[in-house]
Amino acid sequence: MSANQRHDDAPVTEVVVVGGGSAGWIAACRLAAQAQRTRSGVAVTLVESARIPTVGVGEGTWPTMRNTLAKIGISETDFVRGCDAAFKQGARFAGWTDDSPGEGYYHPLNPPAGATELDLAPHWLAQSDAPEAADFATWVDFQATLCDAGLAPKSITTPEWVGQANYAYHLDAGKFATLLREHAVERLGVRHVLGDVARVEQGDGGDVTALVLADGAAIAGDLFVDCTGFAALLIGGVYAVPFRRCGDVLFADRAIALQVPYDREDAPITCHTVSTAQAAGWIWDIGLWTRRGVGHVYSSAHIGDDEAEAALRRYVGPAADSLTARRITIDGGHRERFWQNNVVAVGLSAGFIEPLEASALMLIEASMDAIADRLPRTRGAMRVAARQFNAAFTHHWARIIEFLKLHYAITKRTDTDFWRDNASPATWPDGLAERLELWRTQPPAPQDFDHAREVFSWPSYQYVLHGMRFDAHYAPIDPAAPESALARRHLARAERARAEAMQRLPRHRDLIRAVREHGLQAV
Amino acid sequence: MSGLVALDPARHETVRFDAAAAGRGRAIAQLGRGEIALAACDMPLCFAKDGGTGRFNLVALMALGGDNLFAGAGGFHATYMPQAVLLGAFRLAEGGSGLAIDPADASIGARGAALIERGAVTSLVAELRAALQRLVEDVAAARALAEALARHRLLRPWRLVLRRAEAREHALDGLYTIDEEALAALDEAAVVALHRDGSLAAAAVIAASRQQLERLRQLHDAAQPDARIVVGELRLTSEPRARLDNHVI
């Protein structure tokens, strides 16, 4: 047997995760839970520095987090209690289309009614000029109404992971990492090593063979998951995989964050992310059980740091006076490759982008779905897995950048250079420019995308396009056509769902209190 | 139960309690753990979630989308009347007589045993209070049983569909029963633990009591021969999958 053959046939049995933030512990939990479920014999070790603080990226999740937590084996009750989590039903974008008072739209997590059977967008557009016509999100689904009313997506009698409306979470990232760490070590058998990586040993062909820690201990492995954040210890430090920046498309390169306590114990908790446009960026506002997380994302080319902090403090009001702001640099972009040799980058080491659509944790989950569920059994198979992974995630990053740019590109704001520059087609990715041309005459559809499973599928594009009053002119609707009758049936069903949900669902804070006190049942 | 008032010797001199009339208007009754074997002789036993806590209560099903099928003009036609039915008109109360009554309950009226005589509560009031206290403890034990079964994932939704002759369908939602497949798949340690604390035997009786659904159907058809009913269970091979991805459809 040749040396190459031996190398290719070497089994993958030891996986080492480097870094202990959200990415590291999600990675370790997913790998160890999968190994436990399949009894594959794969051992998982997580190495983290006791000296390097975690960045704590991402306080908003996607609905995918329900799947991830269920796979890991953490109950929804433990998650809500342990992470001060709240439920999230989407995002409201205020002031993005123009800066008139009260202007805004929802990007809810429910797809439009009947989305598996028909596309309601042309039907909405055909009546959207009528007086009192509802906005797109409200017309095609009931979730925006729940958000406006401050109601939860489920009740205490709804089983865990299930909702009357689709939902994700807002969470405390620090507490999330702690919950995952305890679960990983105590329940899933992950070996936790505290230590600083002093040296990386590589074998023939450049594979990483072991991490040598400052105390001399060597941690050997067959696959290394680089979750070292911005340090990118392996993917950047060892392999120097180039970083592809996207600052020419997405201008935001700074963020300032505040943690704002509620002014009273029973203050309502908003059940969606509020993203409010500013002169040179936007402010996020998310509600947790114990506090709000509020932050200003902005372009330093268009506004100064102090001016941006002043805008954030004005937004929060007097409650901000005693609070200390935390400043964060956003170096937007991603690696040209994410999986190199036997190292795969997950989390901030793979890339970072402004949190406009809460994609950070989702990308970690999606990465681990690909890695843990399809862990290569041999070093030879890893080459194929790496090629597939790199192709898929290069595609995902491009689509995410395009989708985020969409929020800026079709603005009607012209009040500052920031918005004028964003609306300039010269700053649009080619794919977005091409699709926007198409979408002037027909609504976004699955066929407009290369992959069957896009991270942002066509309903997301419809919510943003029509929420921002994109100038579209679709084929006329014949009210007597069979599809019009089908549309009316789906709309009537959505109206019944709206009425029932409004009547039955509890206030958001009341649900969280009940979950914390009594827990959710598994069925 | 919104009409509860404190039993007041001055106001309720003429109020009497007719145990045989209890149960009218009650479709389900909460059960104590000690009642399982008794109630299972007549009624399907299952679980329903408490609206305020989401926790499971053990209940006896006594109707098929209408009135209580055991409670008739001639009394309660079952070998056993659940304590929550018998005591449905009463609640423990602080102070005074220590008892609250629901004057609108079918068992409260001009017939039956006196609660007040010569301006003072009768010994029946003390008996009712003691029975209520026992029921509270027994219901708590039933909740503990339900929690143990839920913890071992031994409960599943029990969805009943009622079809009437004129083809109208009516679904009974919100009920749960024993998942016998999960029961059969329990590991040995869980089987031993559940057997030792009596949960396994209770689960078997509760599962078997589902057959009393046929008894309810017969009672229904006997009472309404012109509106016969078919009762079916809607079995799902798996729970409806939640929409987990952002908009994956």
HADDOCK unambig.tbl for C-alpha pairs under 7 A between the chains (distance, minus, plus):
assign (segid A and resid 62 and name CA) (segid B and resid 246 and name CA) 6.15 0.50 0.50
assign (segid A and resid 63 and name CA) (segid B and resid 244 and name CA) 4.87 0.50 0.50
assign (segid A and resid 63 and name CA) (segid B and resid 245 and name CA) 5.34 0.50 0.50
assign (segid A and resid 63 and name CA) (segid B and resid 246 and name CA) 5.82 0.50 0.50
assign (segid A and resid 64 and name CA) (segid B and resid 244 and name CA) 5.06 0.50 0.50
assign (segid A and resid 64 and name CA) (segid B and resid 245 and name CA) 4.88 0.50 0.50
assign (segid A and resid 64 and name CA) (segid B and resid 246 and name CA) 6.98 0.50 0.50
assign (segid A and resid 66 and name CA) (segid B and resid 244 and name CA) 6.65 0.50 0.50
assign (segid A and resid 67 and name CA) (segid B and resid 244 and name CA) 6.46 0.50 0.50
assign (segid A and resid 109 and name CA) (segid B and resid 246 and name CA) 5.98 0.50 0.50
assign (segid A and resid 109 and name CA) (segid B and resid 247 and name CA) 6.37 0.50 0.50
assign (segid A and resid 110 and name CA) (segid B and resid 247 and name CA) 6.52 0.50 0.50
assign (segid A and resid 111 and name CA) (segid B and resid 247 and name CA) 5.49 0.50 0.50
assign (segid A and resid 116 and name CA) (segid B and resid 249 and name CA) 6.27 0.50 0.50
assign (segid A and resid 156 and name CA) (segid B and resid 53 and name CA) 6.33 0.50 0.50
assign (segid A and resid 156 and name CA) (segid B and resid 54 and name CA) 5.00 0.50 0.50
assign (segid A and resid 157 and name CA) (segid B and resid 49 and name CA) 6.23 0.50 0.50
assign (segid A and resid 157 and name CA) (segid B and resid 51 and name CA) 6.41 0.50 0.50
assign (segid A and resid 157 and name CA) (segid B and resid 54 and name CA) 4.28 0.50 0.50
assign (segid A and resid 162 and name CA) (segid B and resid 242 and name CA) 5.53 0.50 0.50
assign (segid A and resid 166 and name CA) (segid B and resid 243 and name CA) 6.21 0.50 0.50
assign (segid A and resid 457 and name CA) (segid B and resid 247 and name CA) 6.50 0.50 0.50
assign (segid A and resid 459 and name CA) (segid B and resid 247 and name CA) 6.68 0.50 0.50
assign (segid A and resid 514 and name CA) (segid B and resid 53 and name CA) 6.46 0.50 0.50
assign (segid A and resid 518 and name CA) (segid B and resid 53 and name CA) 5.68 0.50 0.50
assign (segid A and resid 520 and name CA) (segid B and resid 54 and name CA) 6.69 0.50 0.50
assign (segid A and resid 523 and name CA) (segid B and resid 156 and name CA) 6.34 0.50 0.50
